[in-house]
Amino acid sequence: MIRVRGGKSFVGTDSPEIPQDGEGPAREVTLADFGLEAQTVTVERFAAFVQETGYVTEAERFGWSSVFFSDEAHLAGASAVGSRLPWWHKIDQSTWRQPEGPGSTVEDRLDHPVTQVSWADANAFAAWVGGRLPSEAEWEHAARGGAEHKRFPWGNAEPNDEIVMANIWQGKFPRLNTMLDGYERTAPAQSFAPNSLGFYNMSGNVWEWTRDPFRIRSLSKPARLRNAQALTHSEKVLKGGSFLCHISYCYRYRIAARMGLSADSAASNAGFRVAYDI
């Protein structure tokens, strides 16, 4: 755990790249000091939690979850979760133990972020270790290294298909991943250079659940409709982007970027890290 000094800070940006996500405008916040784990919760730690408590995740209870596949067979298949996103598929028995469904395993990924965990699953683990999920403002403050204006955890330098700064997509999404960063899917939770405070992978790798409900602070009609949808589905805010993000498709590995997802959802690119009151 890293102790983060609070005080006056901000959340969001006055230069949003994806305005419909509610990235802006920036708003001032005052934060108390808090603790945040340097890395996301790993498969190994989550397995210990399950072993001790007998916890059963929501994906295990539902019997399926969402998995990314970009090969032609899957893209042309009928199992796509939605026609707009044909690379996402409803896969039976995809759980934290087998994130891509039957035949996959985490035995070679014990130091990787645990995935296929819902918001409730993340909260259950956090409570077990005496912590909680971070707020969106806390998450951004830690990712920036304080009340600094930074686009990414490392600064403002833009990663691309030749310059590796984090575990994001390189190539042409979704059919060509050159894996210049060395990973097709997740990377170890403690990989790539940490930010100025010592936090790993706050850009890319896996989306991270926060404790906050997803809302867009705007009076526009589209925002009102999106907020109503988010409320109906109990959506929560996730931060950081994932290994699937690319500037041409999902430019959400920026600190101010955000995503809303129903609290009972789980996916092969979503995990979490634990915060603590101090």
Solvent accessible surface area in square Angstrom, and as a share of the most:
residue,aa,sasa,rsa
1,M,128,0.57
2,I,39,0.20
3,R,148,0.54
4,V,3,0.02
5,R,195,0.71
6,G,15,0.15
7,G,31,0.30
8,K,166,0.70
9,S,6,0.04
10,F,25,0.10
11,V,5,0.03
12,G,11,0.11
13,T,30,0.17
14,D,108,0.56
15,S,77,0.50
16,P,48,0.30
17,E,79,0.35
18,I,22,0.11
19,P,86,0.54
20,Q,128,0.57
21,D,17,0.09
22,G,14,0.14
23,E,2,0.01
24,G,22,0.21
25,P,90,0.57
26,A,31,0.24
27,R,83,0.30
28,E,156,0.70
29,V,25,0.14
30,T,103,0.60
31,L,23,0.12
32,A,84,0.65
33,D,48,0.25
34,F,1,0.00
35,G,0,0.00
36,L,0,0.00
37,E,16,0.07
38,A,28,0.22
39,Q,42,0.19
40,T,3,0.01
41,V,0,0.00
42,T,10,0.06
43,V,4,0.02
44,E,104,0.47
45,R,81,0.29
46,F,0,0.00
47,A,33,0.26
48,A,52,0.41
49,F,5,0.02
50,V,13,0.08
51,Q,157,0.70
52,E,126,0.57
53,T,65,0.38
54,G,52,0.50
55,Y,51,0.19
56,V,74,0.42
57,T,0,0.00
58,E,22,0.10
59,A,2,0.02
60,E,48,0.21
61,R,138,0.51
62,F,103,0.43
63,G,31,0.30
64,W,88,0.31
65,S,5,0.03
66,S,21,0.14
67,V,0,0.00
68,F,11,0.05
69,F,36,0.15
70,S,28,0.18
71,D,65,0.34
72,E,104,0.46
73,A,82,0.64
74,H,58,0.26
75,L,23,0.11
76,A,91,0.71
77,G,31,0.30
78,A,113,0.87
79,S,50,0.32
80,A,31,0.24
81,V,81,0.47
82,G,30,0.29
83,S,111,0.72
84,R,198,0.72
85,L,57,0.28
86,P,39,0.25
87,W,32,0.11
88,W,35,0.12
89,H,0,0.00
90,K,100,0.43
91,I,31,0.15
92,D,87,0.45
93,Q,106,0.47
94,S,0,0.00
95,T,15,0.09
96,W,10,0.04
97,R,112,0.41
98,Q,45,0.20
99,P,4,0.03
100,E,27,0.12
101,G,0,0.00
102,P,85,0.53
103,G,85,0.82
104,S,26,0.17
105,T,61,0.36
106,V,11,0.06
107,E,127,0.57
108,D,110,0.57
109,R,39,0.14
110,L,68,0.34
111,D,78,0.41
112,H,21,0.09
113,P,4,0.02
114,V,0,0.00
115,T,6,0.04
116,Q,0,0.00
117,V,0,0.00
118,S,0,0.00
119,W,59,0.21
120,A,43,0.34
121,D,0,0.00
122,A,0,0.00
123,N,46,0.24
124,A,30,0.23
125,F,0,0.00
126,A,1,0.00
127,A,73,0.57
128,W,91,0.32
129,V,47,0.27
130,G,62,0.59
131,G,17,0.16
132,R,43,0.16
133,L,1,0.00
134,P,1,0.00
135,S,12,0.08
136,E,8,0.04
137,A,12,0.09
138,E,12,0.06
139,W,0,0.00
140,E,1,0.01
141,H,7,0.03
142,A,0,0.00
143,A,0,0.00
144,R,4,0.01
145,G,13,0.12
146,G,14,0.13
147,A,57,0.44
148,E,81,0.36
149,H,145,0.65
150,K,45,0.19
151,R,75,0.27
152,F,0,0.00
153,P,10,0.06
154,W,76,0.27
155,G,13,0.13
156,N,101,0.52
157,A,62,0.48
158,E,63,0.28
159,P,4,0.02
160,N,66,0.34
161,D,49,0.25
162,E,131,0.59
163,I,91,0.46
164,V,51,0.29
165,M,61,0.27
166,A,3,0.03
167,N,1,0.00
168,I,10,0.05
169,W,8,0.03
170,Q,1,0.01
171,G,9,0.09
172,K,152,0.65
173,F,29,0.12
174,P,15,0.10
175,R,151,0.55
176,L,93,0.46
177,N,32,0.16
178,T,75,0.44
179,M,85,0.38
180,L,92,0.46
181,D,14,0.07
182,G,56,0.53
183,Y,69,0.26
184,E,108,0.48
185,R,43,0.16
186,T,11,0.06
187,A,0,0.00
188,P,27,0.17
189,A,0,0.00
190,Q,112,0.50
191,S,18,0.11
192,F,56,0.23
193,A,90,0.70
194,P,59,0.37
195,N,14,0.07
196,S,83,0.53
197,L,65,0.32
198,G,23,0.22
199,F,2,0.01
200,Y,41,0.16
201,N,13,0.06
202,M,5,0.02
203,S,2,0.01
204,G,0,0.00
205,N,1,0.00
206,V,2,0.01
207,W,6,0.02
208,E,1,0.01
209,W,0,0.00
210,T,0,0.00
211,R,107,0.39
212,D,37,0.19
213,P,66,0.42
214,F,3,0.01
215,R,75,0.27
216,I,14,0.07
217,R,139,0.51
218,S,48,0.31
219,L,161,0.80
220,S,51,0.33
221,K,131,0.56
222,P,97,0.61
223,A,7,0.05
224,R,134,0.49
225,L,112,0.56
226,R,64,0.23
227,N,32,0.16
228,A,57,0.44
229,Q,89,0.40
230,A,0,0.00
231,L,117,0.58
232,T,105,0.61
233,H,99,0.44
234,S,63,0.41
235,E,14,0.06
236,K,31,0.13
237,V,0,0.00
238,L,0,0.00
239,K,0,0.00
240,G,1,0.01
241,G,0,0.00
242,S,1,0.00
243,F,2,0.01
244,L,8,0.04
245,C,1,0.00
246,H,20,0.09
247,I,94,0.48
248,S,86,0.56
249,Y,85,0.32
250,C,12,0.07
251,Y,23,0.09
252,R,51,0.18
253,Y,3,0.01
254,R,7,0.03
255,I,4,0.02
256,A,13,0.10
257,A,0,0.00
258,R,10,0.04
259,M,52,0.23
260,G,12,0.11
261,L,46,0.23
262,S,25,0.16
263,A,16,0.13
264,D,70,0.36
265,S,29,0.19
266,A,11,0.08
267,A,11,0.08
268,S,3,0.02
269,N,11,0.06
270,A,1,0.01
271,G,0,0.00
272,F,0,0.00
273,R,1,0.00
274,V,0,0.00
275,A,0,0.00
276,Y,35,0.13
277,D,111,0.58
278,I,91,0.46
